Amino acid sequence: MVYIKKAALTSATGEEDVRDAVNKMLKRIAEGGEKAVQEIAKELDGYTGSILMSKEDWEAGAAQCSEEAKRDVEYAHANVKAFAQKQLDSITDFETELSPGIFAGQKVVPMETAGCYVPGGRYAHIASAVMTITTARVAGVKNVVMTSPPRPSGGVAPEILYAAKVCGADHVLCCGGVQAIAALRHGCFTGCPADILVGPGNKFVAEAKRILYGAVGIDMFAGPTEIAVIADDTADPEVVATDLVSQAEHGINSPAWLITTSEKLAKEVEARMAPLISLLPKGNREAAEASWRDFGEIHLCKTREEAVTVSDLYAAEHLEVHCEDLKWWLNNLRNYGSLFLGEETCVSHGDKCSGPNHVLPTKGAARYSGGLSVHKFVKICSFQRMTKEANRSLAPVCARISRAEGMEGHARAADVRLAKYFAGNERLKLLDSAKAPGHAHLSRL
């Protein structure tokens, strides 16, 4: 593998400073509660309005959404809901008899409260509201609380408010950043502390979720948006370059990687990047320029097998494949947040409205984790029951394993059932089968 272009920075750059700042803010809110949230919202965003939106204000804001935007939200919601429902259908309650008299099963139990963060700074992430709220609601979460930062003009964007309404949020907070994550965590303003925090955000939001993980569940450890494109000599360099630029505009530290078996394509894509970036609006252009300059890479591989190895090492959040024999790539690629097979689809489609969730693992986390799904909002809880007769074979095994581990108390929990359920010589025979000291207590049973 040869680098045609290599990144100057890594996604870990500057993490320590962010961690210190976030820790201080989380501590302040843990101690000060709702008052601290309001103070920080004023300090950082200049926002002095109500954090919890009333139903009237929510409705009034959503009503400002254009009819076309409403239809678009409804279209996206329908696709995301349909996909989430299929995911839910794939996990079911069950009970099975493992061996005679021993029954075990699982219950799919939704979480009580989900906190959904929807970015609203440079971009109003309408799709994030659709992805997070819809999926939580399909999973059966009882309370869904959405939070989104106030715009410079005040309040949450109308399209986000309409999405929250259509997708089924119970509460909306007008709040962003670390203070919003902390408010969700502690149940500020709603009385519903989150069991899980989901949704994309900037590096401060991501770090707040990372620090809180354990006390509360999170969707994943998230970093800047990533895209990787695998392309061979059949790919269209204009389309490939356009797709790389589409994700580079997310921010100054959003990696964009091209992995190709064609040197000709690599050079053509590289030549197109700057001109395509220059066509973006000013803010988007500045972000994409920095992102491509500092984090963009082009890898030239000798074979498609080598391309798979490189791609799996990066474990990109979004992975597009512009190659022949798409089935081969589907069968051989392992590490990615979401896979986009063929030129006809792209990350933008998945980001906005095609159906699969756009909240995806970054910074290599796709090696061990998938993206946000119904599965994140439910717990798979096991249960078991058994007959008295089943103890005839199971309890002696349990007792012997326990004593081999040195856990006499565990063993006696098995012994006491043998003594109770089986009488006379048969009972003594079963107890003797443990072949270990410490049975004197049984004479008292």
Secondary structure as UniProt FT lines:
FT   STRAND          2..5
FT   TURN            11..14
FT   HELIX           15..45
FT   HELIX           55..63
FT   HELIX           67..89
FT   STRAND          94..99
FT   TURN            100..101
FT   STRAND          102..110
FT   STRAND          113..117
FT   HELIX           126..139
FT   STRAND          143..148
FT   TURN            152..153
FT   HELIX           158..167
FT   STRAND          171..174
FT   HELIX           177..186
FT   TURN            187..190
FT   STRAND          196..198
FT   HELIX           203..212
FT   TURN            214..215
FT   STRAND          216..218
FT   STRAND          227..231
FT   TURN            233..234
FT   HELIX           237..248
FT   TURN            249..250
FT   TURN            252..253
FT   STRAND          256..260
FT   HELIX           263..278
FT   HELIX           282..295
FT   STRAND          297..300
FT   HELIX           304..314
FT   STRAND          318..322
FT   HELIX           326..332
FT   STRAND          338..341
FT   TURN            343..344
FT   HELIX           347..352
FT   TURN            363..364
FT   HELIX           365..367
FT   HELIX           374..377
FT   STRAND          378..386
FT   TURN            388..390
FT   HELIX           391..404
FT   TURN            405..406
FT   HELIX           408..421
FT   HELIX           424..432
FT   TURN            433..434
FT   HELIX           440..444
//
